[in-house]
């Protein structure tokens, strides 16, 4: 009995001392099976907290949150975080899988040498419709003007994404600093708002699946996940162009497990793991050797690959520095509008 008790105590002590890696990321953004494989391989526990916008994530870290070892922001927010000294430089000696990164995607990010960030996903803010409810959908933001869809529509509750959609609908850059163009986008958003059920970053997935919503503005990978389960959902890339988002992996200066964070980055860049992770979450991980492991259906989906002529109209969201205040002013006006 004493021997059993002693063994139990040793087991409990071993479990209590096991390394824990804390992630801060978007919802449904890493395969649970992939996490389990990493935990088993490294004898650790992975704890995941989620955020629904870059701005809320940034605000939490700026307010002093220090419990995270690996964070998954979008490229434009990484510019801000790096400039403010919030990120560690990466040790490439611990990341032998870095050469797997797709160079075409790497060329579109700011940190092309991956000194403090590594691309994780490359995606779009797209539209999705219930094709059993909308029979004559055109691939355009003009869908948001349809009065027949009132109460059945959502837009992302994200300042840069939704203002960006309005700007693109007018033929402007989603990174414009021009106040007249931003004023015009404000008018468009207030007009669209009359038909919205709400601005939303999470519920649109279940809503388009259940047909509570007939038209939603959302992230391509989220919409891909819904479409895989429900063939009545169709993904549409507006002909005016969309935002391109590259989310990347960064290690905060305050990380308590930087070695384990490096290990997970490298693990996620393994071709077999990257392919498994992609097929589960519906986002393209820019990993060149992993492409050969992906199904044709996955690669042909518009959430993953769009025509070159349309891709030329798409833009990456950039850090605007002091001019971001112009967007905040527009967003406040849109949110206050009746």
C-alpha positions in Angstrom: 0.0 0.0 0.0 2.8 2.4 0.9 4.6 1.5 -2.3 1.4 2.3 -4.3 0.9 5.5 -2.5 4.5 6.5 -3.2 4.1 5.7 -6.9 0.9 7.8 -7.0 2.7 10.7 -5.4 5.5 10.5 -7.9 3.0 10.4 -10.8 1.2 13.4 -9.5 4.4 15.3 -9.0 5.5 14.4 -12.5 2.3 15.7 -13.9 2.4 18.9 -11.9 5.9 19.7 -13.1 5.1 19.0 -16.8 5.7 21.9 -19.1 2.7 23.9 -20.2 2.6 25.9 -23.4 0.1 28.7 -23.5 -1.3 29.8 -27.0 -3.3 32.9 -27.8 -5.0 32.5 -31.1 -8.2 32.6 -33.2 -11.0 30.1 -32.5 -10.8 26.7 -34.4 -7.3 27.5 -35.6 -5.3 24.4 -34.9 -6.4 20.8 -35.2 -7.0 19.1 -31.8 -5.3 16.0 -33.2 -2.2 18.0 -34.1 -2.1 19.5 -30.6 -2.4 16.0 -29.1 0.5 14.7 -31.2 2.7 17.7 -30.1 1.8 17.1 -26.5 2.7 13.4 -26.7 6.0 14.1 -28.6 7.1 16.8 -26.1 5.6 15.5 -22.9 3.8 18.8 -22.3 0.3 20.3 -22.1 -1.0 22.9 -24.5 -3.5 25.5 -23.2 -5.4 27.6 -25.8 -7.0 30.9 -25.2 -8.8 32.7 -28.1 -9.4 36.2 -29.4 -11.9 37.5 -32.0 -9.9 40.4 -33.4 -6.3 41.7 -33.6 -7.3 44.8 -31.7 -8.7 42.9 -28.7 -5.6 40.7 -28.6 -3.3 43.7 -28.8 -5.2 45.6 -26.1 -5.0 42.6 -23.8 -1.2 42.3 -24.2 -0.7 46.0 -23.9 -2.7 46.0 -20.7 -0.1 43.6 -19.2 -1.2 40.1 -20.0 2.0 38.0 -19.7 0.8 34.4 -19.7 1.2 33.6 -23.4 4.1 31.8 -25.1 2.9 31.8 -28.7 0.5 34.3 -30.4 -1.0 34.2 -33.9 -1.7 37.9 -35.0 -2.2 39.2 -38.5 0.8 40.7 -40.3 -0.2 44.4 -39.9 -0.6 44.0 -36.2 2.8 42.3 -35.9 4.3 45.5 -37.3 2.8 47.4 -34.3 3.8 44.8 -31.8 7.4 44.6 -33.1 7.8 48.4 -33.1 6.7 48.5 -29.5 9.2 45.9 -28.5 6.6 43.2 -27.5 8.2 40.4 -29.5 11.2 38.1 -29.2 13.6 37.5 -32.1 13.4 33.9 -33.3 16.3 31.4 -33.1 16.5 29.9 -36.6 18.7 27.1 -35.3 15.6 25.8 -33.5 13.5 26.0 -36.7 14.9 23.7 -39.3 11.6 23.5 -41.1 11.6 27.2 -42.0 12.7 26.5 -45.6 9.2 24.9 -46.1 7.5 28.3 -46.1 6.1 29.3 -49.5 8.3 32.1 -50.8 5.4 33.7 -52.7 3.6 34.2 -49.5 6.7 35.3 -47.7 7.2 38.1 -50.2 3.9 39.6 -49.2 4.7 40.0 -45.5 6.8 42.7 -43.8 9.2 40.4 -41.9 10.5 38.6 -45.0 13.6 37.3 -43.1 11.3 35.8 -40.4 13.4 37.5 -37.7 10.4 37.7 -35.3 7.5 36.1 -37.1 6.7 33.0 -39.2 3.7 32.8 -41.6 1.0 30.4 -40.3 -2.0 30.9 -42.7 -2.8 32.9 -45.8 -6.4 33.6 -46.2 -9.1 36.0 -47.4 -12.1 37.8 -46.0 -14.8 36.4 -48.3 -18.6 36.2 -48.6 -20.8 33.1 -48.2 -24.4 32.7 -49.2 -27.1 30.1 -48.7 -27.5 29.2 -52.3 -30.9 27.6 -51.6 -32.1 31.0 -50.4 -30.4 33.4 -52.9 -30.8 32.2 -56.4 -29.3 35.1 -58.3 -26.2 36.0 -56.3 -23.6 38.1 -58.1 -20.0 38.0 -56.9 -20.0 41.5 -55.5 -20.4 43.6 -52.4 -23.6 44.9 -54.1 -25.3 41.9 -52.4 -25.3 44.0 -49.1 -27.6 46.5 -50.7 -30.4 44.0 -51.3 -33.4 45.0 -49.2 -34.8 41.5 -49.6 -32.0 40.2 -47.3 -32.7 42.6 -44.5 -32.1 40.9 -41.1 -30.4 38.0 -42.8 -27.0 39.5 -43.3 -23.8 39.9 -41.2 -20.6 41.9 -41.6 -17.4 41.2 -39.7 -17.2 43.1 -36.4 -13.7 44.2 -37.4 -12.9 47.8 -38.3 -10.3 47.2 -41.0 -12.1 44.3 -42.6 -15.5 46.0 -42.9 -14.2 49.4 -43.8 -11.9 47.6 -46.2 -14.9 45.9 -47.8 -16.7 49.2 -48.3 -13.6 50.8 -49.8 -13.1 47.9 -52.2 -16.7 48.2 -53.3 -16.0 51.8 -54.3 -12.8 50.9 -56.1 -10.5 52.3 -53.5 -7.5 50.8 -51.7 -8.4 49.3 -48.3 -5.2 51.1 -47.0 -6.2 54.5 -48.2 -5.4 57.6 -46.1 -7.7 59.8 -48.2 -10.4 61.3 -46.0 -12.9 61.8 -48.8 -12.6 58.1 -49.8 -13.1 57.1 -46.1 -16.1 59.4 -45.8 -17.6 57.6 -48.9 -16.9 54.2 -47.3 -18.6 55.4 -44.1 -21.8 56.2 -46.1 -21.7 52.8 -47.7 -21.4 51.0 -44.4 -24.2 53.0 -42.8 -26.3 52.1 -45.9 -25.4 48.4 -45.5 -26.0 48.5 -41.8 -29.7 49.0 -42.4 -29.9 45.4 -43.7 -27.7 43.8 -41.1 -28.7 41.4 -38.4 -25.5 42.4 -36.7 -21.8 42.9 -36.9 -20.4 39.5 -36.0 -17.0 37.6 -35.8 -18.1 34.2 -34.5 -21.9 33.5 -34.8 -22.0 33.9 -38.6 -20.6 30.4 -39.0 -23.5 28.7 -37.2 -25.9 31.3 -38.6 -25.1 30.5 -42.3 -25.1 26.8 -41.6 -28.6 27.0 -40.0 -30.0 29.5 -42.6 -30.5 32.1 -39.8 -28.3 34.2 -42.1 -28.4 34.1 -45.9 -25.4 36.2 -46.6 -22.3 36.6 -44.4 -18.9 38.3 -44.5 -16.3 36.1 -42.9 -12.9 34.5 -42.9 -12.3 32.0 -45.7 -11.2 29.2 -43.5 -14.2 29.5 -41.2 -16.5 29.5 -44.2 -14.7 26.5 -45.7 -15.3 24.5 -42.5 -19.0 25.3 -42.7 -19.2 24.5 -46.5 -17.5 21.1 -45.9 -20.4 20.1 -43.7 -23.2 21.9 -45.5 -23.3 21.9 -49.4 -26.0 24.6 -49.3 -23.3 27.1 -48.3 -21.4 28.7 -51.2 -18.3 30.8 -50.8 -18.0 33.9 -53.0 -15.0 36.1 -53.7 -16.3 39.6 -54.6 -15.1 40.7 -58.0 -14.0 44.1 -56.5 -11.3 42.3 -54.5 -10.9 41.3 -50.8 -8.5 41.6 -48.0 -5.6 39.1 -47.8 -4.7 38.1 -44.4 -1.4 36.5 -43.4 -1.6 35.4 -39.7 1.8 34.6 -38.3 3.3 33.0 -35.2 5.2 35.2 -32.8 6.7 34.7 -29.4 6.1 37.5 -26.9 9.0 39.0 -24.9 7.3 37.8 -21.7 7.0 34.1 -22.8 7.9 31.7 -20.1 8.3 28.7 -22.5 10.2 30.1 -25.5 12.0 26.8 -26.3 8.7 25.0 -26.4 7.2 27.8 -28.5 10.0 27.3 -31.0 9.3 23.6 -31.0 5.6 24.1 -31.8 6.4 26.5 -34.6 8.8 23.9 -36.1 6.3 21.1 -35.6 3.5 23.0 -37.4 5.9 23.6 -40.4 6.4 19.8 -40.8 4.8 19.0 -44.2 2.7 16.1 -43.0 1.5 18.1 -39.9 0.8 21.2 -42.0 -1.3 19.2 -44.5 -3.3 17.5 -41.7 -3.8 20.9 -40.0 -4.9 22.5 -43.3 -7.5 19.9 -44.1 -9.0 20.2 -40.6 -9.2 24.0 -40.3 -9.8 25.0 -43.9 -7.0 27.6 -44.1 -4.0 27.4 -46.4 -0.8 27.1 -44.5 1.9 28.4 -46.8 4.0 25.3 -46.8 5.4 24.3 -50.2 6.1 20.6 -49.7 2.8 20.1 -47.9 0.9 21.0 -51.1 1.6 17.5 -52.5 -0.3 16.0 -49.6 -3.5 18.0 -50.1 -6.6 16.8 -51.9 -7.6 18.4 -55.2 -10.9 19.4 -53.7 -9.2 21.3 -51.0 -6.9 23.2 -53.4 -9.7 24.0 -55.9 -12.0 25.6 -53.3 -12.2 29.4 -53.7 -11.5 29.7 -50.0 -8.0 28.4 -50.7 -7.2 29.4 -54.3 -8.6 32.3 -56.4 -8.0 33.2 -60.0 -4.9 35.3 -60.7 -6.8 38.2 -62.2 -9.0 38.5 -59.1 -6.0 38.0 -56.8 -4.4 41.1 -58.4 -7.3 43.2 -57.0 -6.8 41.9 -53.4 -4.7 43.7 -50.8 -2.9 42.9 -47.6 -4.0 45.1 -44.6 -1.1 47.4 -43.6 -0.3 49.3 -40.4 -1.4 52.9 -41.0 0.4 54.4 -38.1 -1.2 57.7 -37.0 -3.7 57.5 -39.9 -5.4 54.6 -38.2 -7.3 57.3 -36.2 -9.2 58.2 -39.4 -10.5 54.6 -39.6 -11.4 54.6 -35.9 -13.5 57.8 -36.5 -15.3 56.2 -39.4 -16.0 53.0 -37.4 -17.3 54.9 -34.4 -19.7 56.8 -36.7 -20.9 53.6 -38.3 -21.5 51.9 -35.0 -23.4 54.9 -33.7 -25.6 55.2 -36.8 -29.2 54.1 -36.5 
